[in-house]
Amino acid sequence: MRKIVAGEFVSADGVMEAANAWQFPYQTEEMGEITERQIREASAFLMGRVTYEMFAGYWPTLKNNEFGVADKMNSAPKYVVSTTLQKADWNNSTHIKSIEELRKLKQQTGGTIAVIGSMKLVHSLLEARLLDEVQALVHPLVLGKGGRLFPDGYHASMKVVDSKILSNGVVYLSYQIEHEA
């Protein structure tokens, strides 16, 4: 069975999607190393339509393995979950239309599947009990409003499997989700 891991930037109050580019002032080489490691450790990527379309318009333009991960992003299997996507034509992309297809993908043998961004998809994975781990870079600010990492009403215990305080005040927390039976 494959493991599905979400790597997310979040504010201290749990917001992962907000109107402004709140996370960019915190970008450091140290954070870059963590996100690069997350990409290198993944055998495939899972994303929603909005993230997919943004990435498909960017990563294929990079030809010199920029950031040390461009080649991986362009060559690795990518699964895009959407009911509205017209075409998935970025190299090695597969269009997935349902949670049942995701369950089948998770049951296959293979390495870790990384989710990047994709708040609605993360919520669907949590509610379907398919997300195994959340790796959050928690930024030292409160946004007050925006899309939150965990959906309203969601409940699960989590176990910290890794943590690190970065020099910019961001805290890396990796949680293994212990879904209730």
KOLLUMFI-139109 format. One record per residue (C-alpha): residue number from 1; residue in one letter; chain; x, y, z. Coordinates in nm, 4 decimals. Layout:
<sites>
[NUM,a,A,[X,Y,Z]],
...
</sites>
This chain:
<sites>
[1,m,A,[0.0000,0.0000,0.0000]],
[2,r,A,[0.1263,0.3468,-0.0876]],
[3,k,A,[0.1584,0.6326,0.1576]],
[4,i,A,[-0.0001,0.9712,0.0782]],
[5,v,A,[0.1735,1.2720,0.2360]],
[6,a,A,[0.0677,1.6377,0.2135]],
[7,g,A,[0.3407,1.9030,0.2292]],
[8,e,A,[0.1839,2.2392,0.3135]],
[9,f,A,[0.2660,2.5975,0.4095]],
[10,v,A,[0.0297,2.7104,0.6869]],
[11,s,A,[-0.0066,3.0097,0.9163]],
[12,a,A,[-0.0048,2.9690,1.2941]],
[13,d,A,[-0.3868,2.9712,1.2859]],
[14,g,A,[-0.3999,2.6897,1.0293]],
[15,v,A,[-0.4673,2.8905,0.7124]],
[16,m,A,[-0.3118,2.7442,0.3983]],
[17,e,A,[-0.4966,2.9439,0.1311]],
[18,a,A,[-0.5350,3.3205,0.1584]],
[19,a,A,[-0.5678,3.6127,-0.0804]],
[20,n,A,[-0.2110,3.7413,-0.0574]],
[21,a,A,[0.1321,3.5823,-0.0936]],
[22,w,A,[0.1810,3.5667,0.2825]],
[23,q,A,[0.4399,3.2870,0.2777]],
[24,f,A,[0.6961,3.4443,0.0414]],
[25,p,A,[0.8673,3.6752,0.2973]],
[26,y,A,[0.9598,3.3621,0.4948]],
[27,q,A,[1.1322,3.1768,0.2106]],
[28,t,A,[1.4857,3.0798,0.3074]],
[29,e,A,[1.7434,2.8301,0.1915]],
[30,e,A,[1.6560,2.6203,0.4967]],
[31,m,A,[1.2890,2.6017,0.3902]],
[32,g,A,[1.3971,2.5285,0.0339]],
[33,e,A,[1.5956,2.2292,0.1569]],
[34,i,A,[1.2867,2.0873,0.3290]],
[35,t,A,[1.0601,2.1308,0.0267]],
[36,e,A,[1.3273,1.9922,-0.2067]],
[37,r,A,[1.3608,1.6860,0.0185]],
[38,q,A,[0.9833,1.6353,0.0123]],
[39,i,A,[0.9898,1.6393,-0.3676]],
[40,r,A,[1.2938,1.4108,-0.3947]],
[41,e,A,[1.1395,1.1546,-0.1551]],
[42,a,A,[0.8136,1.1349,-0.3500]],
[43,s,A,[0.7667,0.8733,-0.6184]],
[44,a,A,[0.4577,1.0517,-0.7565]],
[45,f,A,[0.2562,1.3700,-0.7073]],
[46,l,A,[-0.1124,1.4200,-0.6413]],
[47,m,A,[-0.2814,1.7553,-0.6896]],
[48,g,A,[-0.6083,1.9271,-0.7547]],
[49,r,A,[-0.6928,2.1014,-1.0805]],
[50,v,A,[-0.5902,2.4543,-0.9786]],
[51,t,A,[-0.2469,2.3466,-0.8521]],
[52,y,A,[-0.2023,2.1170,-1.1518]],
[53,e,A,[-0.2768,2.3930,-1.4022]],
[54,m,A,[-0.0420,2.6328,-1.2216]],
[55,f,A,[0.2399,2.3751,-1.2083]],
[56,a,A,[0.1828,2.2510,-1.5655]],
[57,g,A,[0.2290,2.6082,-1.6847]],
[58,y,A,[0.5543,2.6511,-1.4927]],
[59,w,A,[0.7635,2.3365,-1.4413]],
[60,p,A,[0.7834,2.2276,-1.8081]],
[61,t,A,[0.9510,2.5618,-1.8912]],
[62,l,A,[1.2490,2.4675,-1.6740]],
[63,k,A,[1.5087,2.2671,-1.8631]],
[64,n,A,[1.8173,2.2740,-1.6366]],
[65,n,A,[1.6901,2.0982,-1.3238]],
[66,e,A,[1.6310,2.4293,-1.1507]],
[67,f,A,[1.5953,2.4142,-0.7725]],
[68,g,A,[1.7384,2.0616,-0.7955]],
[69,v,A,[1.3904,1.9196,-0.8514]],
[70,a,A,[1.2614,2.0448,-1.1895]],
[71,d,A,[1.3555,1.7220,-1.3680]],
[72,k,A,[1.1724,1.5212,-1.1000]],
[73,m,A,[0.8600,1.7373,-1.1233]],
[74,n,A,[0.8541,1.6978,-1.4999]],
[75,s,A,[0.9258,1.3247,-1.5194]],
[76,a,A,[0.7523,1.1728,-1.2138]],
[77,p,A,[0.3967,1.0389,-1.2357]],
[78,k,A,[0.1411,1.3078,-1.1603]],
[79,y,A,[-0.2201,1.2428,-1.0668]],
[80,v,A,[-0.4641,1.5299,-1.0958]],
[81,v,A,[-0.7973,1.4967,-0.9176]],
[82,s,A,[-1.0752,1.6944,-1.0811]],
[83,t,A,[-1.4258,1.6677,-1.2153]],
[84,t,A,[-1.3775,1.9757,-1.4365]],
[85,l,A,[-1.0294,1.9319,-1.5884]],
[86,q,A,[-1.0407,1.9287,-1.9677]],
[87,k,A,[-0.7038,1.7612,-2.0321]],
[88,a,A,[-0.4011,1.6412,-1.8383]],
[89,d,A,[-0.1249,1.6819,-2.0926]],
[90,w,A,[0.1766,1.7593,-1.8736]],
[91,n,A,[0.4249,1.4729,-1.9132]],
[92,n,A,[0.3309,1.1559,-1.7233]],
[93,s,A,[-0.0024,1.2926,-1.5932]],
[94,t,A,[-0.3152,1.0921,-1.5184]],
[95,h,A,[-0.6595,1.2411,-1.4632]],
[96,i,A,[-0.8467,1.0974,-1.1624]],
[97,k,A,[-1.2156,1.1726,-1.1225]],
[98,s,A,[-1.3213,1.0037,-0.7980]],
[99,i,A,[-1.2259,0.9057,-0.4451]],
[100,e,A,[-1.2672,0.5412,-0.5470]],
[101,e,A,[-0.9927,0.5848,-0.8084]],
[102,l,A,[-0.7740,0.7351,-0.5341]],
[103,r,A,[-0.8437,0.4363,-0.3074]],
[104,k,A,[-0.7293,0.2032,-0.5866]],
[105,l,A,[-0.4158,0.4121,-0.6446]],
[106,k,A,[-0.3308,0.3999,-0.2736]],
[107,q,A,[-0.3726,0.0198,-0.2684]],
[108,q,A,[-0.1078,-0.0257,-0.5379]],
[109,t,A,[0.2536,-0.0999,-0.4580]],
[110,g,A,[0.4961,0.1853,-0.4926]],
[111,g,A,[0.6518,0.4742,-0.3094]],
[112,t,A,[0.5158,0.7837,-0.1411]],
[113,i,A,[0.2637,1.0024,-0.3209]],
[114,a,A,[0.3115,1.3704,-0.2319]],
[115,v,A,[0.0300,1.6242,-0.2267]],
[116,i,A,[0.1373,1.9848,-0.2777]],
[117,g,A,[-0.1084,2.2631,-0.1968]],
[118,s,A,[-0.4531,2.1575,-0.3196]],
[119,m,A,[-0.6627,2.2430,-0.0129]],
[120,k,A,[-0.9888,2.0953,-0.1434]],
[121,l,A,[-0.8100,1.7718,-0.2314]],
[122,v,A,[-0.6461,1.7577,0.1130]],
[123,h,A,[-0.9905,1.7965,0.2705]],
[124,s,A,[-1.1298,1.5153,0.0528]],
[125,l,A,[-0.8350,1.2896,0.1397]],
[126,l,A,[-0.8783,1.3574,0.5118]],
[127,e,A,[-1.2521,1.2939,0.5029]],
[128,a,A,[-1.1962,0.9693,0.3084]],
[129,r,A,[-0.9197,0.8689,0.5538]],
[130,l,A,[-0.6668,0.8388,0.2723]],
[131,l,A,[-0.4086,1.0938,0.3899]],
[132,d,A,[-0.1366,0.9324,0.6004]],
[133,e,A,[0.0847,1.2245,0.6948]],
[134,v,A,[0.0881,1.6044,0.6982]],
[135,q,A,[0.4227,1.7823,0.6740]],
[136,a,A,[0.3493,2.1441,0.7627]],
[137,l,A,[0.5751,2.4457,0.7537]],
[138,v,A,[0.3970,2.6570,1.0148]],
[139,h,A,[0.4675,3.0274,0.9621]],
[140,p,A,[0.4833,3.2655,1.2601]],
[141,l,A,[0.1846,3.4792,1.1691]],
[142,v,A,[-0.1910,3.4775,1.2131]],
[143,l,A,[-0.3923,3.5427,0.8973]],
[144,g,A,[-0.7350,3.5401,1.0597]],
[145,k,A,[-0.9202,3.4185,0.7528]],
[146,g,A,[-0.8725,3.1942,0.4548]],
[147,g,A,[-0.8881,2.8274,0.3672]],
[148,r,A,[-0.7720,2.6103,0.6533]],
[149,l,A,[-0.5632,2.2950,0.6405]],
[150,f,A,[-0.8203,2.0889,0.8291]],
[151,p,A,[-1.1880,2.1108,0.7316]],
[152,d,A,[-1.4512,2.2168,0.9841]],
[153,g,A,[-1.5715,1.9207,1.1872]],
[154,y,A,[-1.2729,1.6975,1.1015]],
[155,h,A,[-1.1356,1.5037,1.3978]],
[156,a,A,[-0.8307,1.2773,1.4237]],
[157,s,A,[-0.5409,1.2147,1.6570]],
[158,m,A,[-0.1946,1.2762,1.5194]],
[159,k,A,[0.1517,1.1662,1.6189]],
[160,v,A,[0.4513,1.3964,1.5689]],
[161,v,A,[0.7114,1.2038,1.3684]],
[162,d,A,[0.9502,1.4935,1.2990]],
[163,s,A,[0.9907,1.8578,1.3949]],
[164,k,A,[1.2376,2.1394,1.3525]],
[165,i,A,[1.2407,2.5095,1.4410]],
[166,l,A,[1.3907,2.7073,1.1529]],
[167,s,A,[1.5990,3.0235,1.1885]],
[168,n,A,[1.3203,3.2388,1.0361]],
[169,g,A,[1.0677,3.1329,1.3022]],
[170,v,A,[0.8904,2.8808,1.0799]],
[171,v,A,[0.8328,2.5446,1.2483]],
[172,y,A,[0.8445,2.2230,1.0453]],
[173,l,A,[0.6016,1.9661,1.1876]],
[174,s,A,[0.5423,1.6231,1.0429]],
[175,y,A,[0.2306,1.4517,1.1741]],
[176,q,A,[0.1244,1.0931,1.1157]],
[177,i,A,[-0.2549,1.0882,1.1080]],
[178,e,A,[-0.4219,0.8238,1.3214]],
[179,h,A,[-0.7647,0.7960,1.1635]],
[180,e,A,[-1.0461,0.6743,1.3842]],
[181,a,A,[-1.1922,0.3385,1.2862]],
</sites>
